[in-house]
Amino acid sequence: MLLWVCFAILTASVVALLLRPLRQTQVAVVEPAAADLAVYRDQLRELDAERDRGLVVDSEIESARAEVARRLIKRASGEASETAESADDTASVNRARRIYVAITALLPVVGIGLYLLSGSPHLPDHPFSERQTAAGTGGDGASSIVNLIAQVEQRLRDHPEDGRGWDVIAPIYLRLGRYADAAHAFAEANRLEGETVRRLLGFAEATLLAENGIVTEPVRKAALRVLELDPARIEVRVWLTLAKEQDGDLAGAAAEYRDILDKAPADATWRSAVSERLDLVNRKLKGEKIPEEAPAAQAAPSAPPAAASGEMPDVSAMSPADRDAFVLSMVNRLADRLKDNGKDLEGWIRLARAYKVLGRESDALASLASARENFAGDRASLDEIDKSEQNLGLQGKKPESPQ
């Protein structure tokens, strides 16, 4: 609606300017022929007055009157000719005025017609935030993942009670190596959506990895709860056995590892990890010196695939190393492109969001700082940058100084 109001004001202004010359008052101009006739008539009246006063003789007066009359007749005939020409000129001027008015009136009609034909007057508004979202859903796979994660995170900041949102983003955090965030997300999903084997396994694995392989009390409780819901999940006993090993009960841990292997399916993917762990515990029991023991988090088998499963783009089919390398290469490619073209506001915001998702807050802040440098003086763009910084939870923070 506002667009059409602007069109109406602009059209009225242009038409008023074009018609302004036609509204100007014309100044009355005395034609030369009429002035000459008036002079000749005054001369005849003056001759009559001089004769009455006796200043001239009749013969001179008649001669002068004849000369003035001859000039008057000649001028009168010339006036008739000029009048005809003037009438023709007036008719031409009137025609020109009508053409001028017609063209002025047609201009807005033709302009609106062309806009309706070739323009897009019926399309809805498309704010910058929606364009940013639309840009995030297209392009390369890494950018899509980053933007999808950012959208879910924004949704959870606004609606922390959305259990489904926590359930969706938890396995994504786990695959990206953001273990603390994954553990928190799984915990919220269990609380809001109810405990399931998949969510409990995800929480236990994420917490175990976040604690560098230390089996904390929350992990132990989650493992016990899984066994209550699904006793067939014997692999979860690995975490409980690992807790015994960490508490110094090596004999008890070795017995548990052997029992787990005896009951484990022959094709279980985690059998080799448990066998390695049992061998390591037996060597400790024999008093062998273990110079560089593998971290417990690496020795313990990962949770079943269901723990990290979820709706993911195709890139989720990659191995963790390949996926991380893929995402990082896409982020680096975006950063290199922005070095060449710093006037891409949406690109800077996407890059900052990508760094935030990857846990690189300092790089995210540096990206926003570079965006501000490229858009210095552009108030609207700077406002968008400030809004993005706030949405990413980076407001008031400063990039870490290089060591």
Disulfide bonds with the S-S distance in Angstrom:
none
